[in-house]
Each structure stands twice: as C-alpha cells, then as structure tokens.
Amino acid sequence: MTLWLSQREFSKRAFKLSQTRRHLEHHPGTNPPSFTAVVEEVTEEGGVILSESWCYPRGGGQPGDTGIFMIDGKSIAFGEVTAAQSILHPLLGSGLANGDEVTCVIDRDRRDSLAKMHSAAHIVSAVANERWGAITVGNQLNTESSRMDLKFEDRELFDKDQLTEDANYWVHEDVGINVHQWGRDQIMTDDRVRNKRFVERIIDRVGGDDPQLRMVEVEGIDLCPCAGTHLPSTGPIGGIVVDKVQNKGKGTFRVNFSLID
C-alpha cells in the first residue's frame, strides 16, 4: 500500500536506465544465481559497468547487492551496487580492464536477508494503512533491522503492539507474494491499489502507448508499484517485532522493526 520509489525515481530507475535491470526478471528475487558479463567500462572512480547486470542497485529504501567478480581463478570484491544512467559496481580491489569477461557472484545471504526485510516492510506499511489510514512517507531497510516513517491523521490511535499483532497475522498466514506487469487500465480499475492519483502520475511519467508498471502483490493485504526483491510468500519472514517508536513530528512516527526466525 506504500509506493516504494518516488514518482521520479521509479520511472527513472525502472524504465529509463541505459541498461536493463535484469534482477526485475528474476522473481522471487532470492538465491540469485551467478552470471557472466563483459566489463564495458572501468570508471575513473573505480567502478565497473557491465554489459548486463542481475545485481539489485540501491534504491527504494533497499540497499544494493554486494559480491565478487571471478576472473582467471582470482576474485575481486565489489561494494554496494548503485544506479544512475548505468548500473555501477564499485570495485574493492584492482585487476579488471575494459573487455574482460567476468563471473559475477552476488552475496546471497545479504540479498536474501534484504528480500525478507522488504517483504516484511510491505506488510508493516499495509497493516498500518489498513487499521489507521497511515501513509508511509519514508523507509530504510537493513539486514538486521529497518525503519519506516508513518504519517497518521490521528497518531494518538497508534498502538505498536497492535501493529505487531496485525503484521504477524499475515506472516503466519504464509500468503503468496506475486509480481505482475500491469498496464494503466488494470492498475487503475483494481480496488486494491490505493493512492491512485499518485500511481497515475507514475504511469504518466513512464509514458508510452501502453506503459507497464511492476506491481508487487502480498495476497490479501498489499498491492503497489515496487522494484525491490521479495520472498515467494510471507511465511519465511518468521516474525516481525516493532522494537521502538520515535516521534518525528507533524503526525509522524518512526517505527523501527526487526525480524525473528
């Protein structure tokens, strides 16, 4: 029920990059396989641009992938992947040149932890909206704990224990998490999609004769545009605990949460 990228960022990152965001083709987004690509450019800042990349670049509150490049029996680590006009893999060592063919091995533990956290965040956001009409206005995901800024019409109604109970209901139901590619008509006529005026602005910015958005559905509770990585269902989240709530003013609470196995 939240929009996990701003209108500008969603349209730029999901549709305007000079490279295809190949991770979007690999659902559910966990256990990413290694892939082979050619080094197109080693930048002056020490980053690598590949012919194609299945890495998730930082965005939408989700950190980017890290991992290693394998070439000629040696490994060269890369840091958190980012994206502007191209997907950039910051090198943490030397030894690559333009034209090299490399095998890219994504850190699976990190990716899987972040996918689990991202799926949990959709639930937290959705149940807060369902119970109190809260709107998610910011979030930052991490492997150990995450935070979300929720804006309420009346935040005095908020109860962190109720939020924890509601969120864990959907975890324990082990509902499916599905990814769709939908056009304007399907999105705008589906009653489960909230904040449609904002979603329509995203569609308009994407442009084209039949613009498509990547919609992530947590069955029964959430449906929104999202470019992040997710689990195939909610059960593997294990459990959600709201650890701390901070006053951020103007009707907004910052909710900090973590996961339990």
Beta strands, then each sheet from edge to edge (+ up, - down):
strand 1: 35-42
strand 2: 47-50
strand 3: 67-71
strand 4: 74-78
strand 5: 82-83
strand 6: 87-90
strand 7: 101-106
strand 8: 135-140
strand 9: 145-151
strand 10: 177-183
strand 11: 212-218
strand 12: 222-225
strand 13: 239-249
strand 14: 252-260
sheet 1: 4+ 3- 7+ 1- 2+ 6- 5+
sheet 2: 8+ 9- 14+ 13-
sheet 3: 10+ 11- 12+
end
